[in-house]
Amino acid sequence: MLRLSAGCPPDPDPQYGAYPQPPLGAGHLSVEYDPRPAAVREARAEVRKQLEGWGLAEHTDLVDTAELLVSELATNALLHSASRFRLTLSAAHGVLRCEVADTGRRTPQVLQAGGAESGRGMFLVDALARRWGCQQDGPGKTVWFELGTCGDDGCGRRQP
């Protein structure tokens, strides 16, 4: 199911104290990439490097999931907008937020995971992210997702 957002809605059940936090002042990064296939690999590597720098790499599921989902969003930006894209990462209050902004206007859709070689990226985002959305930004859009940063079972998973 596609969820649209005009901003970052507040968590309906915020319980921030139990989650590990990145070091003070180290919770935000924004990088712009040229529209070339190597940019997806570079964005994935930047996610890992940044999470390591923030002290969140001990949660390998978090790092692996963030890399996978950023890779999907970056690939979509390249395929559907063929423009530069901006990756923005922020971590605070137990939540990692990843955003990919591009000049495309096409709204992402969740397709069922079938036998096709493409079209499953947003299915993975929908299945693995705590929540996600898309907002129109002037001439383009930003697609974002959030993951929990704690290592407990079920932390950061979508609430039923």
C-alpha positions as CSV (number, residue, x, y, z in Angstrom):
1,M,0.0,0.0,0.0
2,L,1.4,3.4,-0.9
3,R,1.5,6.0,1.9
4,L,2.0,9.6,1.0
5,S,3.3,12.2,3.4
6,A,3.6,16.0,3.3
7,G,6.3,15.7,6.0
8,C,7.6,13.5,8.6
9,P,4.6,12.6,10.8
10,P,5.3,12.1,14.5
11,D,5.6,8.5,15.7
12,P,2.3,7.6,17.3
13,D,4.1,5.9,20.2
14,P,7.4,7.7,20.8
15,Q,9.7,5.9,23.3
16,Y,13.0,7.4,22.5
17,G,15.0,6.7,25.7
18,A,15.6,3.0,25.1
19,Y,17.3,3.4,21.7
20,P,21.0,3.9,21.1
21,Q,21.7,7.4,19.7
22,P,24.4,8.5,17.3
23,P,27.1,10.8,18.7
24,L,25.9,14.4,19.4
25,G,26.1,16.5,16.2
26,A,26.7,13.4,14.0
27,G,23.2,12.6,13.0
28,H,22.8,14.1,9.5
29,L,24.4,13.6,6.1
30,S,23.4,14.7,2.6
31,V,25.3,13.8,-0.6
32,E,24.4,14.4,-4.3
33,Y,25.2,11.9,-7.0
34,D,25.5,12.1,-10.8
35,P,23.1,10.0,-12.8
36,R,25.4,7.0,-13.5
37,P,25.2,3.3,-12.5
38,A,28.2,3.6,-10.1
39,A,26.2,6.1,-8.1
40,V,24.0,3.4,-6.6
41,R,27.1,1.5,-5.4
42,E,28.6,4.7,-4.0
43,A,25.3,5.6,-2.1
44,R,25.2,2.1,-0.6
45,A,28.9,2.4,0.5
46,E,28.1,5.9,2.0
47,V,25.3,4.4,4.1
48,R,27.6,1.8,5.6
49,K,30.4,4.3,6.2
50,Q,28.0,6.8,7.9
51,L,26.3,4.2,10.1
52,E,29.8,3.0,11.2
53,G,30.7,6.5,12.0
54,W,27.6,7.0,14.1
55,G,28.3,3.8,16.0
56,L,25.3,2.0,14.6
57,A,27.2,-0.7,12.6
58,E,27.0,-3.3,15.4
59,H,23.4,-3.8,14.3
60,T,24.2,-5.6,11.1
61,D,20.6,-6.1,10.2
62,L,20.1,-2.3,10.3
63,V,23.1,-1.7,8.1
64,D,22.2,-4.4,5.6
65,T,18.6,-3.3,5.4
66,A,19.5,0.4,5.0
67,E,22.0,-0.4,2.2
68,L,19.4,-2.6,0.4
69,L,16.6,-0.1,0.6
70,V,18.8,2.9,-0.3
71,S,20.0,0.9,-3.3
72,E,16.4,0.3,-4.4
73,L,15.5,4.0,-4.1
74,A,18.7,5.2,-5.8
75,T,18.1,2.7,-8.7
76,N,14.6,4.0,-9.1
77,A,15.8,7.6,-9.2
78,L,18.3,6.6,-12.0
79,L,15.8,4.6,-14.0
80,H,12.8,6.8,-13.7
81,S,14.2,10.4,-13.6
82,A,17.7,9.9,-15.1
83,S,18.8,13.0,-13.1
84,R,21.1,13.8,-10.3
85,F,19.8,12.5,-7.0
86,R,20.4,13.4,-3.4
87,L,20.8,10.9,-0.5
88,T,20.0,12.3,2.9
89,L,20.5,10.3,6.1
90,S,19.5,11.3,9.6
91,A,19.5,9.4,12.9
92,A,17.9,10.5,16.1
93,H,15.6,9.2,18.8
94,G,16.1,5.5,17.7
95,V,15.1,6.2,14.1
96,L,17.3,6.2,10.9
97,R,15.6,8.1,8.1
98,C,16.9,7.7,4.6
99,E,15.7,10.0,1.8
100,V,16.4,10.0,-2.0
101,A,15.3,13.1,-3.8
102,D,15.3,13.4,-7.6
103,T,13.7,15.5,-10.4
104,G,11.1,12.8,-11.4
105,R,7.4,13.4,-10.7
106,R,6.4,9.7,-11.0
107,T,5.0,8.5,-7.7
108,P,6.5,5.1,-6.6
109,Q,4.1,2.1,-6.5
110,V,4.3,-1.1,-4.5
111,L,4.1,-4.0,-6.9
112,Q,3.6,-7.6,-5.9
113,A,6.9,-9.6,-5.8
114,G,6.5,-11.8,-8.9
115,G,8.9,-13.5,-11.3
116,A,9.8,-10.2,-13.1
117,E,13.4,-9.0,-13.0
118,S,12.3,-5.5,-12.0
119,G,9.5,-3.7,-10.1
120,R,10.2,-5.2,-6.7
121,G,12.1,-2.3,-5.1
122,M,9.1,-0.6,-3.4
123,F,7.7,-4.0,-2.4
124,L,11.0,-4.5,-0.4
125,V,10.8,-0.9,1.0
126,D,7.2,-1.5,2.1
127,A,8.0,-4.9,3.6
128,L,11.2,-3.9,5.5
129,A,10.8,-0.3,6.5
130,R,9.2,0.9,9.7
131,R,7.4,3.3,7.5
132,W,7.9,5.1,4.2
133,G,6.4,7.8,2.1
134,C,6.8,10.1,-0.9
135,Q,6.4,13.9,-1.0
136,Q,6.5,16.2,-4.0
137,D,9.3,18.8,-3.8
138,G,8.9,21.5,-6.4
139,P,10.1,20.0,-9.7
140,G,10.7,16.6,-8.2
141,K,10.0,14.3,-5.3
142,T,11.6,12.8,-2.2
143,V,11.0,9.1,-1.3
144,W,11.9,8.3,2.2
145,F,11.9,5.3,4.7
146,E,12.6,4.9,8.3
147,L,14.2,2.0,10.3
148,G,14.6,1.5,14.0
149,T,18.2,1.7,15.3
150,C,18.0,-0.6,18.3
151,G,19.1,-4.2,18.2
152,D,16.0,-5.7,19.9
153,D,13.8,-8.2,18.0
154,G,11.0,-6.3,16.4
155,C,12.6,-2.9,17.0
156,G,11.9,-0.6,14.1
157,R,9.4,-3.0,12.5
158,R,6.1,-1.7,11.4
159,Q,3.6,-1.8,14.2
160,P,0.4,-3.9,13.5
